[in-house]
């Protein structure tokens, strides 16, 4: 993708009023179709407006992510789930109640209306509520879930500092919120509820044993 002016690095201040100014500014960029980087409880992420297909395409371009690989959504809380999915299975309630906010991404079916509107190219979506104040405030200010992926080039290590984000993609985005090192430092665990039994697609921040303590035996990468 063509070079842009290098991203502005904005340190996260201690003053609540200054924090709010940063969130308002970042949310305005996202609503305008831009991509913004920010810390989460796992690793740094880049986010775009989930209901803007061109913004999501830009997210793919920034990361150089293959088009067949899905982009997950970050939610401000479980109350945003009805905007994304009609799924109401017991497993979703159990996992959300136990591991949200936190490092678990849960794969569920998209709402039929979203598929019909052409906003999703595959029938499922991963959703997560991060245990970090910055992305949750940003999602609330935007007023919609954020299409989010780790803030690295595809195949490169997921960054845990703003400086690592800048080195990889600082010439491709407008703003990096520097909230210091991510407390978790590991990508989220991904569990897919659209299979029976559910399948762990990626082992990460939440151990397999804890998930099986809630749901019972699970598949891992298609294998029992």
C-alpha positions in Angstrom: 0.0 0.0 0.0 1.3 3.6 -0.6 3.3 5.2 2.1 1.6 7.7 4.4 3.1 10.2 6.9 4.3 8.3 9.9 1.7 7.6 12.5 1.4 10.0 15.4 2.4 8.4 18.7 0.2 9.7 21.5 1.2 8.7 25.0 -1.7 7.8 27.3 -2.0 10.5 30.0 -2.9 10.2 33.6 -5.5 13.0 33.5 -9.0 11.7 32.7 -9.9 14.8 30.7 -6.9 14.3 28.5 -7.7 10.6 28.1 -11.2 11.5 26.9 -9.8 13.9 24.3 -7.6 11.1 22.9 -10.5 8.7 22.8 -12.7 11.3 21.0 -10.1 12.0 18.5 -9.3 8.3 17.8 -13.0 7.5 17.5 -13.4 10.3 14.9 -10.6 8.9 12.8 -12.2 5.4 13.0 -15.6 6.7 12.0 -13.9 8.5 9.0 -12.6 5.1 7.8 -9.1 5.3 9.3 -7.2 2.6 11.1 -5.9 3.3 14.7 -3.6 1.2 16.9 -4.1 0.8 20.6 -3.1 -1.5 23.5 -5.3 -4.3 24.7 -5.0 -6.8 27.6 -3.3 -9.3 25.2 -1.3 -7.5 22.5 -1.5 -4.2 20.6 -4.3 -4.1 18.0 -5.4 -2.1 15.0 -9.1 -1.2 14.7 -11.5 0.0 12.0 -15.2 0.8 11.9 -16.9 -2.6 11.7 -19.9 -1.5 9.6 -17.7 0.2 6.9 -16.6 -2.4 4.3 -13.9 0.0 2.9 -12.5 0.6 6.3 -12.3 -3.2 7.0 -10.6 -3.6 3.6 -8.1 -1.0 4.7 -7.4 -3.0 7.8 -6.6 -6.0 5.7 -4.3 -3.9 3.5 -2.4 -2.4 6.5 -1.7 -5.8 7.9 -1.2 -7.5 4.5 -3.7 -10.1 5.8 -4.9 -12.7 3.2 -8.6 -12.0 2.4 -9.7 -15.5 3.3 -8.7 -15.0 7.0 -11.3 -13.5 9.2 -11.1 -10.3 11.2 -12.5 -10.5 14.8 -14.6 -7.9 16.5 -13.8 -6.2 19.9 -16.9 -5.4 21.9 -17.3 -3.0 24.8 -19.4 -5.6 26.6 -21.7 -8.6 26.1 -24.6 -6.1 25.5 -23.2 -5.5 22.0 -23.6 -9.2 21.0 -27.1 -8.8 19.6 -25.8 -6.4 17.0 -23.4 -9.1 15.7 -25.0 -12.5 16.2 -28.4 -14.2 16.8 -26.6 -17.1 18.5 -27.9 -17.7 22.0 -26.3 -21.0 22.9 -25.6 -22.1 26.5 -21.9 -22.3 25.7 -21.7 -18.6 24.8 -23.3 -17.6 28.0 -21.0 -19.8 30.0 -17.8 -18.6 28.3 -18.7 -14.9 28.3 -19.7 -15.1 32.0 -16.4 -16.8 32.9 -13.8 -15.2 30.6 -15.1 -11.8 29.6 -13.6 -9.3 29.9 -10.4 -11.1 29.0 -8.3 -13.0 26.5 -10.9 -15.3 24.9 -12.2 -14.8 21.4 -15.5 -16.7 20.7 -16.5 -17.6 17.2 -20.2 -17.5 16.5 -22.5 -17.2 13.4 -22.9 -13.7 12.0 -26.4 -12.2 12.1 -28.2 -13.1 8.8 -28.8 -9.4 8.1 -25.1 -8.7 8.1 -24.4 -11.4 5.6 -27.2 -10.2 3.4 -25.9 -6.6 3.6 -22.5 -7.8 2.2 -20.7 -6.8 5.3 -19.2 -10.3 5.9 -17.7 -12.7 3.4 -17.8 -15.7 5.7 -20.7 -17.0 7.9 -18.9 -16.7 11.3 -17.1 -14.0 13.3 -14.9 -14.0 16.4 -15.9 -11.7 19.2 -14.1 -10.6 22.4 -14.5 -8.1 25.2 -11.0 -6.9 26.2 -10.0 -6.4 29.8 -8.4 -3.0 29.1 -9.9 0.4 29.5 -8.5 2.0 26.3 -10.2 -0.2 23.7 -13.4 -0.4 25.7 -13.6 3.4 25.9 -12.8 3.6 22.2 -15.5 1.1 21.2 -18.1 3.0 23.4 -17.2 6.3 21.8 -17.4 4.9 18.3 -20.7 3.4 19.1 -20.1 0.1 17.4 -17.8 -3.0 17.7 -14.4 -2.5 16.2 -13.0 -4.8 13.5 -9.7 -5.6 15.1 -6.6 -7.6 14.5 -3.1 -7.6 16.1 -1.0 -4.6 15.0 1.6 -6.5 13.1 2.3 -7.5 9.5 0.9 -10.9 8.7 3.4 -13.6 9.8 5.4 -11.2 12.1 5.3 -11.3 15.9 2.3 -9.6 17.6 3.5 -6.4 19.2 3.3 -5.7 22.9 4.5 -2.1 22.8 3.6 0.9 20.8 7.2 1.1 19.5 6.9 -2.3 18.0 3.7 -1.3 16.3 5.5 1.8 14.9 8.4 -0.3 13.5 6.0 -2.7 11.7 3.2 -0.5 10.4 3.8 3.1 11.5 3.9 4.2 7.9 0.5 2.8 7.2 -1.8 4.2 9.9 -2.7 7.6 11.3 -2.5 7.2 15.1 -0.9 4.9 17.7 -2.2 5.2 21.3 0.8 4.4 23.5 -0.6 2.8 26.6 2.7 1.2 27.6 3.4 -2.5 27.4 0.4 -4.8 27.1 -0.1 -6.7 30.4 -0.8 -10.1 28.9 1.7 -10.2 26.0 0.0 -13.1 24.3 -2.7 -13.4 21.7 -6.2 -14.4 22.8 -7.3 -18.0 22.8 -9.9 -18.6 20.0 -12.7 -21.1 20.6 -15.3 -21.9 17.8 -18.8 -22.6 19.0 -20.1 -23.4 15.5 -18.7 -26.9 15.7 -19.8 -29.8 18.0 -18.0 -30.1 20.2 -16.5 -26.6 20.1 -13.1 -26.3 18.5 -10.1 -24.4 19.9 -8.7 -22.6 16.8 -5.8 -21.0 18.6 -4.2 -21.6 22.0 -3.3 -18.3 23.7 -4.1 -16.3 26.8 -6.7 -18.6 28.2 -5.4 -22.2 28.9 -7.2 -25.1 27.3 -7.7 -26.7 30.7 -9.7 -23.7 31.9 -12.0 -23.9 28.8 -12.5 -27.6 29.3 -13.3 -27.0 32.9 -16.4 -25.0 31.7 -17.4 -26.8 28.5 -15.9 -30.3 28.9 -13.6 -32.0 26.2 -12.9 -29.8 23.2 -11.4 -30.3 19.8 -8.1 -28.6 19.1 -7.3 -27.7 15.5 -9.8 -30.3 14.3 -8.4 -33.1 16.5 -9.8 -34.5 19.7 
